[in-house]
């Protein structure tokens, strides 16, 4: 009976992973009608480091004394530029991966508690 329960849990985890979408998810989940820009990440840690770097640049831009704007872009304020970067960060947050990890932890905890 225990093995049956573990197998069912593993199958549920595999199903969750198959439905995973996002940067580290299935390429099948990308909408072919949309316009996308993509970049490659090695793993979740690399993605996290990319997001942290973008956020650090925003903090530096808002706290720094310099303008940090291209002379060709005189119509934009640093707040506008930071807003653009923050919107990019929001779009690349690994929502699907975090959901998957929460469900994985939940299922594994249930297995562990039944011992």
N, CA, C and O atoms as a GROMACS GRO file, in nm:
protein
  460
    1UNK      N    1   0.082  -0.120   0.000
    1UNK     CA    2   0.000   0.000   0.000
    1UNK      C    3   0.086   0.126   0.000
    1UNK      O    4   0.055   0.223  -0.069
    2UNK      N    5   0.196   0.124   0.079
    2UNK     CA    6   0.285   0.239   0.083
    2UNK      C    7   0.344   0.271  -0.053
    2UNK      O    8   0.351   0.387  -0.093
    3UNK      N    9   0.388   0.166  -0.124
    3UNK     CA   10   0.449   0.186  -0.255
    3UNK      C   11   0.347   0.242  -0.353
    3UNK      O   12   0.381   0.325  -0.438
    4UNK      N   13   0.224   0.199  -0.342
    4UNK     CA   14   0.117   0.248  -0.429
    4UNK      C   15   0.096   0.399  -0.407
    4UNK      O   16   0.080   0.474  -0.504
    5UNK      N   17   0.097   0.442  -0.282
    5UNK     CA   18   0.078   0.583  -0.246
    5UNK      C   19   0.195   0.666  -0.299
    5UNK      O   20   0.175   0.776  -0.351
    6UNK      N   21   0.318   0.613  -0.284
    6UNK     CA   22   0.436   0.684  -0.333
    6UNK      C   23   0.434   0.696  -0.485
    6UNK      O   24   0.468   0.801  -0.540
    7UNK      N   25   0.393   0.590  -0.551
    7UNK     CA   26   0.385   0.592  -0.696
    7UNK      C   27   0.283   0.695  -0.743
    7UNK      O   28   0.307   0.769  -0.838
    8UNK      N   29   0.168   0.700  -0.675
    8UNK     CA   30   0.065   0.798  -0.710
    8UNK      C   31   0.119   0.939  -0.692
    8UNK      O   32   0.096   1.025  -0.776
    9UNK      N   33   0.189   0.964  -0.582
    9UNK     CA   34   0.247   1.096  -0.556
    9UNK      C   35   0.350   1.131  -0.662
    9UNK      O   36   0.352   1.244  -0.710
   10UNK      N   37   0.434   1.037  -0.700
   10UNK     CA   38   0.533   1.062  -0.805
   10UNK      C   39   0.466   1.093  -0.939
   10UNK      O   40   0.512   1.179  -1.013
   11UNK      N   41   0.359   1.023  -0.968
   11UNK     CA   42   0.285   1.050  -1.092
   11UNK      C   43   0.223   1.190  -1.088
   11UNK      O   44   0.223   1.260  -1.189
   12UNK      N   45   0.172   1.231  -0.972
   12UNK     CA   46   0.116   1.366  -0.958
   12UNK      C   47   0.225   1.472  -0.976
   12UNK      O   48   0.202   1.575  -1.039
   13UNK      N   49   0.342   1.446  -0.920
   13UNK     CA   50   0.454   1.539  -0.935
   13UNK      C   51   0.495   1.548  -1.082
   13UNK      O   52   0.521   1.658  -1.133
   14UNK      N   53   0.502   1.435  -1.148
   14UNK     CA   54   0.537   1.435  -1.290
   14UNK      C   55   0.434   1.512  -1.373
   14UNK      O   56   0.470   1.584  -1.467
   15UNK      N   57   0.308   1.497  -1.340
   15UNK     CA   58   0.202   1.570  -1.411
   15UNK      C   59   0.217   1.720  -1.390
   15UNK      O   60   0.204   1.798  -1.484
   16UNK      N   61   0.246   1.761  -1.267
   16UNK     CA   62   0.270   1.903  -1.238
   16UNK      C   63   0.388   1.955  -1.322
   16UNK      O   64   0.382   2.064  -1.379
   17UNK      N   65   0.494   1.876  -1.327
   17UNK     CA   66   0.612   1.918  -1.402
   17UNK      C   67   0.581   1.926  -1.552
   17UNK      O   68   0.630   2.016  -1.621
   18UNK      N   69   0.502   1.833  -1.602
   18UNK     CA   70   0.465   1.836  -1.744
   18UNK      C   71   0.386   1.961  -1.780
   18UNK      O   72   0.394   2.010  -1.892
   19UNK      N   73   0.309   2.012  -1.683
   19UNK     CA   74   0.228   2.131  -1.708
   19UNK      C   75   0.302   2.260  -1.674
   19UNK      O   76   0.246   2.369  -1.688
   20UNK      N   77   0.426   2.249  -1.630
   20UNK     CA   78   0.504   2.366  -1.593
   20UNK      C   79   0.523   2.457  -1.713
   20UNK      O   80   0.559   2.412  -1.822
   21UNK      N   81   0.497   2.584  -1.693
   21UNK     CA   82   0.520   2.682  -1.800
   21UNK      C   83   0.607   2.793  -1.745
   21UNK      O   84   0.623   2.807  -1.624
   22UNK      N   85   0.663   2.872  -1.834
   22UNK     CA   86   0.748   2.982  -1.791
   22UNK      C   87   0.888   2.964  -1.845
   22UNK      O   88   0.913   2.883  -1.934
   23UNK      N   89   0.980   3.041  -1.790
   23UNK     CA   90   1.116   3.042  -1.841
   23UNK      C   91   1.183   2.906  -1.838
   23UNK      O   92   1.256   2.870  -1.931
   24UNK      N   93   1.159   2.832  -1.732
   24UNK     CA   94   1.224   2.702  -1.721
   24UNK      C   95   1.126   2.588  -1.747
   24UNK      O   96   1.153   2.473  -1.714
   25UNK      N   97   1.012   2.621  -1.804
   25UNK     CA   98   0.909   2.521  -1.826
   25UNK      C   99   0.911   2.465  -1.966
   25UNK      O  100   1.012   2.468  -2.036
   26UNK      N  101   0.798   2.414  -2.005
   26UNK     CA  102   0.783   2.353  -2.136
   26UNK      C  103   0.780   2.459  -2.245
   26UNK      O  104   0.714   2.562  -2.230
   27UNK      N  105   0.851   2.433  -2.352
   27UNK     CA  106   0.848   2.524  -2.467
   27UNK      C  107   0.711   2.517  -2.536
   27UNK      O  108   0.673   2.609  -2.609
   28UNK      N  109   0.638   2.407  -2.513
   28UNK     CA  110   0.505   2.389  -2.573
   28UNK      C  111   0.406   2.493  -2.520
   28UNK      O  112   0.304   2.519  -2.585
   29UNK      N  113   0.435   2.552  -2.404
   29UNK     CA  114   0.339   2.642  -2.341
   29UNK      C  115   0.344   2.784  -2.400
   29UNK      O  116   0.260   2.867  -2.365
   30UNK      N  117   0.440   2.811  -2.488
   30UNK     CA  118   0.452   2.946  -2.545
   30UNK      C  119   0.344   2.966  -2.650
   30UNK      O  120   0.324   2.882  -2.738
   31UNK      N  121   0.275   3.077  -2.640
   31UNK     CA  122   0.168   3.111  -2.734
   31UNK      C  123   0.230   3.153  -2.867
   31UNK      O  124   0.303   3.252  -2.871
   32UNK      N  125   0.204   3.082  -2.976
   32UNK     CA  126   0.266   3.115  -3.105
   32UNK      C  127   0.217   3.247  -3.163
   32UNK      O  128   0.280   3.301  -3.254
   33UNK      N  129   0.107   3.301  -3.113
   33UNK     CA  130   0.053   3.427  -3.167
   33UNK      C  131   0.120   3.549  -3.106
   33UNK      O  132   0.110   3.659  -3.160
   34UNK      N  133   0.188   3.532  -2.992
   34UNK     CA  134   0.246   3.645  -2.921
   34UNK      C  135   0.385   3.680  -2.970
   34UNK      O  136   0.450   3.603  -3.040
   35UNK      N  137   0.430   3.798  -2.932
   35UNK     CA  138   0.566   3.842  -2.959
   35UNK      C  139   0.646   3.822  -2.832
   35UNK      O  140   0.607   3.870  -2.725
   36UNK      N  141   0.758   3.752  -2.842
   36UNK     CA  142   0.836   3.718  -2.724
   36UNK      C  143   0.981   3.752  -2.744
   36UNK      O  144   1.034   3.744  -2.855
   37UNK      N  145   1.044   3.789  -2.638
   37UNK     CA  146   1.189   3.801  -2.632
   37UNK      C  147   1.233   3.698  -2.530
   37UNK      O  148   1.174   3.689  -2.422
   38UNK      N  149   1.333   3.622  -2.562
   38UNK     CA  150   1.376   3.520  -2.468
   38UNK      C  151   1.524   3.534  -2.439
   38UNK      O  152   1.599   3.593  -2.516
   39UNK      N  153   1.563   3.480  -2.327
   39UNK     CA  154   1.704   3.472  -2.293
   39UNK      C  155   1.725   3.339  -2.223
   39UNK      O  156   1.632   3.281  -2.168
   40UNK      N  157   1.848   3.293  -2.227
   40UNK     CA  158   1.877   3.161  -2.173
   40UNK      C  159   1.929   3.172  -2.030
   40UNK      O  160   2.013   3.257  -1.999
   41UNK      N  161   1.878   3.085  -1.946
   41UNK     CA  162   1.929   3.073  -1.810
   41UNK      C  163   1.967   2.927  -1.788
   41UNK      O  164   1.906   2.836  -1.844
   42UNK      N  165   2.069   2.908  -1.707
   42UNK     CA  166   2.118   2.771  -1.682
   42UNK      C  167   2.027   2.694  -1.588
   42UNK      O  168   2.002   2.575  -1.607
   43UNK      N  169   1.977   2.764  -1.485
   43UNK     CA  170   1.894   2.700  -1.384
   43UNK      C  171   1.823   2.808  -1.304
   43UNK      O  172   1.836   2.926  -1.334
   44UNK      N  173   1.748   2.767  -1.203
   44UNK     CA  174   1.675   2.864  -1.122
   44UNK      C  175   1.767   2.961  -1.052
   44UNK      O  176   1.734   3.079  -1.038
   45UNK      N  177   1.883   2.914  -1.006
   45UNK     CA  178   1.977   3.002  -0.938
   45UNK      C  179   2.028   3.111  -1.033
   45UNK      O  180   2.040   3.227  -0.994
   46UNK      N  181   2.058   3.074  -1.156
   46UNK     CA  182   2.104   3.172  -1.255
   46UNK      C  183   1.994   3.275  -1.283
   46UNK      O  184   2.022   3.394  -1.293
   47UNK      N  185   1.871   3.230  -1.294
   47UNK     CA  186   1.759   3.321  -1.314
   47UNK      C  187   1.746   3.416  -1.196
   47UNK      O  188   1.726   3.536  -1.214
   48UNK      N  189   1.758   3.362  -1.075
   48UNK     CA  190   1.750   3.445  -0.955
   48UNK      C  191   1.860   3.551  -0.954
   48UNK      O  192   1.835   3.666  -0.919
   49UNK      N  193   1.981   3.514  -0.993
   49UNK     CA  194   2.092   3.609  -0.998
   49UNK      C  195   2.065   3.720  -1.101
   49UNK      O  196   2.100   3.836  -1.079
   50UNK      N  197   2.003   3.685  -1.213
   50UNK     CA  198   1.969   3.784  -1.315
   50UNK      C  199   1.866   3.884  -1.260
   50UNK      O  200   1.879   4.005  -1.280
   51UNK      N  201   1.767   3.834  -1.191
   51UNK     CA  202   1.663   3.920  -1.132
   51UNK      C  203   1.724   4.009  -1.025
   51UNK      O  204   1.694   4.128  -1.020
   52UNK      N  205   1.808   3.953  -0.939
   52UNK     CA  206   1.873   4.031  -0.834
   52UNK      C  207   1.957   4.143  -0.896
   52UNK      O  208   1.954   4.256  -0.847
   53UNK      N  209   2.030   4.114  -1.001
   53UNK     CA  210   2.112   4.216  -1.067
   53UNK      C  211   2.028   4.329  -1.122
   53UNK      O  212   2.064   4.446  -1.109
   54UNK      N  213   1.915   4.295  -1.184
   54UNK     CA  214   1.826   4.398  -1.236
   54UNK      C  215   1.771   4.486  -1.124
   54UNK      O  216   1.762   4.608  -1.138
   55UNK      N  217   1.734   4.424  -1.013
   55UNK     CA  218   1.682   4.500  -0.899
   55UNK      C  219   1.791   4.587  -0.837
   55UNK      O  220   1.763   4.700  -0.796
   56UNK      N  221   1.914   4.537  -0.829
   56UNK     CA  222   2.025   4.617  -0.776
   56UNK      C  223   2.050   4.740  -0.862
   56UNK      O  224   2.077   4.848  -0.810
   57UNK      N  225   2.042   4.723  -0.994
   57UNK     CA  226   2.059   4.837  -1.085
   57UNK      C  227   1.951   4.942  -1.058
   57UNK      O  228   1.978   5.062  -1.060
   58UNK      N  229   1.828   4.898  -1.034
   58UNK     CA  230   1.719   4.991  -1.005
   58UNK      C  231   1.745   5.067  -0.875
   58UNK      O  232   1.725   5.189  -0.869
   59UNK      N  233   1.790   4.997  -0.773
   59UNK     CA  234   1.820   5.062  -0.645
   59UNK      C  235   1.932   5.164  -0.664
   59UNK      O  236   1.922   5.276  -0.616
   60UNK      N  237   2.036   5.125  -0.734
   60UNK     CA  238   2.148   5.216  -0.758
   60UNK      C  239   2.103   5.338  -0.837
   60UNK      O  240   2.144   5.450  -0.809
   61UNK      N  241   2.019   5.315  -0.937
   61UNK     CA  242   1.973   5.426  -1.020
   61UNK      C  243   1.889   5.525  -0.939
   61UNK      O  244   1.900   5.646  -0.959
   62UNK      N  245   1.808   5.475  -0.848
   62UNK     CA  246   1.723   5.564  -0.769
   62UNK      C  247   1.800   5.631  -0.655
   62UNK      O  248   1.769   5.744  -0.619
   63UNK      N  249   1.900   5.563  -0.598
   63UNK     CA  250   1.978   5.619  -0.488
   63UNK      C  251   2.096   5.701  -0.536
   63UNK      O  252   2.143   5.791  -0.466
   64UNK      N  253   2.145   5.670  -0.656
   64UNK     CA  254   2.266   5.735  -0.706
   64UNK      C  255   2.245   5.881  -0.740
   64UNK      O  256   2.133   5.927  -0.763
   65UNK      N  257   2.357   5.954  -0.742
   65UNK     CA  258   2.354   6.097  -0.776
   65UNK      C  259   2.354   6.119  -0.927
   65UNK      O  260   2.299   6.217  -0.975
   66UNK      N  261   2.416   6.028  -1.001
   66UNK     CA  262   2.425   6.043  -1.146
   66UNK      C  263   2.292   6.014  -1.215
   66UNK      O  264   2.201   5.957  -1.155
   67UNK      N  265   2.283   6.055  -1.340
   67UNK     CA  266   2.158   6.036  -1.413
   67UNK      C  267   2.144   5.897  -1.474
   67UNK      O  268   2.032   5.849  -1.489
   68UNK      N  269   2.253   5.831  -1.508
   68UNK     CA  270   2.250   5.695  -1.563
   68UNK      C  271   2.161   5.681  -1.686
   68UNK      O  272   2.113   5.572  -1.715
   69UNK      N  273   2.139   5.789  -1.757
   69UNK     CA  274   2.057   5.782  -1.878
   69UNK      C  275   2.143   5.812  -2.000
   69UNK      O  276   2.238   5.889  -1.992
   70UNK      N  277   2.109   5.750  -2.109
   70UNK     CA  278   2.179   5.777  -2.233
   70UNK      C  279   2.149   5.920  -2.279
   70UNK      O  280   2.034   5.964  -2.270
   71UNK      N  281   2.251   5.992  -2.327
   71UNK     CA  282   2.226   6.129  -2.377
   71UNK      C  283   2.125   6.131  -2.492
   71UNK      O  284   2.059   6.232  -2.515
   72UNK      N  285   2.113   6.020  -2.563
   72UNK     CA  286   2.017   6.012  -2.674
   72UNK      C  287   1.873   6.000  -2.624
   72UNK      O  288   1.779   6.019  -2.702
   73UNK      N  289   1.855   5.970  -2.498
   73UNK     CA  290   1.722   5.948  -2.442
   73UNK      C  291   1.688   6.057  -2.342
   73UNK      O  292   1.662   6.029  -2.225
   74UNK      N  293   1.688   6.182  -2.387
   74UNK     CA  294   1.667   6.298  -2.298
   74UNK      C  295   1.524   6.311  -2.248
   74UNK      O  296   1.500   6.379  -2.148
   75UNK      N  297   1.430   6.249  -2.314
   75UNK     CA  298   1.289   6.262  -2.275
   75UNK      C  299   1.250   6.171  -2.159
   75UNK      O  300   1.143   6.187  -2.101
   76UNK      N  301   1.335   6.077  -2.125
   76UNK     CA  302   1.301   5.981  -2.020
   76UNK      C  303   1.366   6.022  -1.888
   76UNK      O  304   1.479   6.070  -1.884
   77UNK      N  305   1.291   6.004  -1.781
   77UNK     CA  306   1.348   6.027  -1.648
   77UNK      C  307   1.406   5.897  -1.597
   77UNK      O  308   1.377   5.790  -1.651
   78UNK      N  309   1.490   5.906  -1.493
   78UNK     CA  310   1.543   5.780  -1.440
   78UNK      C  311   1.431   5.697  -1.378
   78UNK      O  312   1.439   5.574  -1.376
   79UNK      N  313   1.326   5.762  -1.328
   79UNK     CA  314   1.212   5.688  -1.274
   79UNK      C  315   1.142   5.608  -1.384
   79UNK      O  316   1.100   5.494  -1.363
   80UNK      N  317   1.130   5.669  -1.503
   80UNK     CA  318   1.071   5.598  -1.617
   80UNK      C  319   1.155   5.476  -1.655
   80UNK      O  320   1.102   5.368  -1.682
   81UNK      N  321   1.286   5.495  -1.656
   81UNK     CA  322   1.376   5.384  -1.691
   81UNK      C  323   1.368   5.273  -1.587
   81UNK      O  324   1.365   5.155  -1.622
   82UNK      N  325   1.365   5.311  -1.460
   82UNK     CA  326   1.355   5.211  -1.353
   82UNK      C  327   1.222   5.138  -1.362
   82UNK      O  328   1.216   5.017  -1.340
   83UNK      N  329   1.116   5.210  -1.394
   83UNK     CA  330   0.984   5.147  -1.410
   83UNK      C  331   0.988   5.041  -1.520
   83UNK      O  332   0.932   4.933  -1.506
   84UNK      N  333   1.056   5.072  -1.629
   84UNK     CA  334   1.068   4.976  -1.740
   84UNK      C  335   1.141   4.850  -1.694
   84UNK      O  336   1.100   4.738  -1.727
   85UNK      N  337   1.249   4.868  -1.617
   85UNK     CA  338   1.326   4.753  -1.569
   85UNK      C  339   1.242   4.671  -1.471
   85UNK      O  340   1.243   4.548  -1.475
   86UNK      N  341   1.170   4.739  -1.382
   86UNK     CA  342   1.087   4.667  -1.286
   86UNK      C  343   0.976   4.588  -1.356
   86UNK      O  344   0.941   4.479  -1.312
   87UNK      N  345   0.921   4.644  -1.462
   87UNK     CA  346   0.820   4.570  -1.539
   87UNK      C  347   0.882   4.446  -1.603
   87UNK      O  348   0.818   4.341  -1.611
   88UNK      N  349   1.005   4.459  -1.650
   88UNK     CA  350   1.076   4.344  -1.705
   88UNK      C  351   1.096   4.238  -1.597
   88UNK      O  352   1.073   4.119  -1.622
   89UNK      N  353   1.138   4.280  -1.478
   89UNK     CA  354   1.158   4.187  -1.367
   89UNK      C  355   1.028   4.113  -1.336
   89UNK      O  356   1.028   3.991  -1.317
   90UNK      N  357   0.918   4.186  -1.331
   90UNK     CA  358   0.788   4.122  -1.303
   90UNK      C  359   0.754   4.017  -1.409
   90UNK      O  360   0.696   3.913  -1.378
   91UNK      N  361   0.790   4.045  -1.533
   91UNK     CA  362   0.755   3.951  -1.640
   91UNK      C  363   0.842   3.825  -1.638
   91UNK      O  364   0.802   3.723  -1.693
   92UNK      N  365   0.960   3.831  -1.576
   92UNK     CA  366   1.046   3.712  -1.576
   92UNK      C  367   1.049   3.641  -1.441
   92UNK      O  368   1.122   3.543  -1.425
   93UNK      N  369   0.970   3.687  -1.346
   93UNK     CA  370   0.963   3.615  -1.219
   93UNK      C  371   0.915   3.473  -1.244
   93UNK      O  372   0.822   3.452  -1.321
   94UNK      N  373   0.978   3.376  -1.180
   94UNK     CA  374   0.946   3.235  -1.208
   94UNK      C  375   0.821   3.187  -1.134
   94UNK      O  376   0.829   3.096  -1.052
   95UNK      N  377   0.707   3.247  -1.164
   95UNK     CA  378   0.582   3.211  -1.096
   95UNK      C  379   0.551   3.063  -1.106
   95UNK      O  380   0.518   2.998  -1.006
   96UNK      N  381   0.561   3.010  -1.226
   96UNK     CA  382   0.527   2.871  -1.249
   96UNK      C  383   0.619   2.778  -1.172
   96UNK      O  384   0.575   2.678  -1.114
   97UNK      N  385   0.748   2.810  -1.170
   97UNK     CA  386   0.843   2.728  -1.097
   97UNK      C  387   0.815   2.732  -0.946
   97UNK      O  388   0.825   2.630  -0.878
   98UNK      N  389   0.780   2.849  -0.896
   98UNK     CA  390   0.752   2.863  -0.752
   98UNK      C  391   0.626   2.784  -0.714
   98UNK      O  392   0.622   2.719  -0.610
   99UNK      N  393   0.525   2.790  -0.800
   99UNK     CA  394   0.404   2.711  -0.778
   99UNK      C  395   0.438   2.562  -0.776
   99UNK      O  396   0.394   2.488  -0.688
  100UNK      N  397   0.518   2.519  -0.874
  100UNK     CA  398   0.559   2.380  -0.883
  100UNK      C  399   0.634   2.338  -0.756
  100UNK      O  400   0.608   2.231  -0.701
  101UNK      N  401   0.727   2.422  -0.711
  101UNK     CA  402   0.805   2.388  -0.591
  101UNK      C  403   0.716   2.380  -0.467
  101UNK      O  404   0.736   2.292  -0.383
  102UNK      N  405   0.618   2.469  -0.455
  102UNK     CA  406   0.525   2.463  -0.342
  102UNK      C  407   0.445   2.332  -0.344
  102UNK      O  408   0.430   2.267  -0.241
  103UNK      N  409   0.394   2.295  -0.460
  103UNK     CA  410   0.316   2.171  -0.472
  103UNK      C  411   0.404   2.049  -0.447
  103UNK      O  412   0.361   1.953  -0.383
  104UNK      N  413   0.526   2.052  -0.497
  104UNK     CA  414   0.620   1.943  -0.475
  104UNK      C  415   0.648   1.926  -0.326
  104UNK      O  416   0.646   1.815  -0.274
  105UNK      N  417   0.674   2.037  -0.259
  105UNK     CA  418   0.699   2.033  -0.115
  105UNK      C  419   0.577   1.980  -0.039
  105UNK      O  420   0.591   1.901   0.054
  106UNK      N  421   0.459   2.024  -0.080
  106UNK     CA  422   0.335   1.979  -0.017
  106UNK      C  423   0.318   1.827  -0.031
  106UNK      O  424   0.285   1.759   0.066
  107UNK      N  425   0.339   1.775  -0.150
  107UNK     CA  426   0.320   1.632  -0.174
  107UNK      C  427   0.426   1.550  -0.101
  107UNK      O  428   0.395   1.445  -0.045
  108UNK      N  429   0.549   1.597  -0.102
  108UNK     CA  430   0.655   1.524  -0.032
  108UNK      C  431   0.635   1.528   0.119
  108UNK      O  432   0.667   1.432   0.189
  109UNK      N  433   0.584   1.638   0.170
  109UNK     CA  434   0.555   1.649   0.314
  109UNK      C  435   0.447   1.551   0.355
  109UNK      O  436   0.455   1.490   0.461
  110UNK      N  437   0.345   1.537   0.271
  110UNK     CA  438   0.238   1.441   0.300
  110UNK      C  439   0.293   1.299   0.308
  110UNK      O  440   0.256   1.221   0.396
  111UNK      N  441   0.382   1.266   0.214
  111UNK     CA  442   0.444   1.132   0.216
  111UNK      C  443   0.526   1.112   0.343
  111UNK      O  444   0.521   1.006   0.405
  112UNK      N  445   0.600   1.214   0.380
  112UNK     CA  446   0.687   1.206   0.497
  112UNK      C  447   0.605   1.193   0.625
  112UNK      O  448   0.643   1.118   0.715
  113UNK      N  449   0.495   1.264   0.633
  113UNK     CA  450   0.410   1.260   0.754
  113UNK      C  451   0.338   1.127   0.771
  113UNK      O  452   0.299   1.092   0.882
  114UNK      N  453   0.320   1.052   0.662
  114UNK     CA  454   0.249   0.924   0.669
  114UNK      C  455   0.337   0.810   0.714
  114UNK      O  456   0.287   0.699   0.736
  115UNK      N  457   0.466   0.834   0.729
  115UNK     CA  458   0.559   0.727   0.771
  115UNK      C  459   0.534   0.682   0.910
  115UNK      O  460   0.604   0.593   0.960
   0.00000   0.00000   0.00000
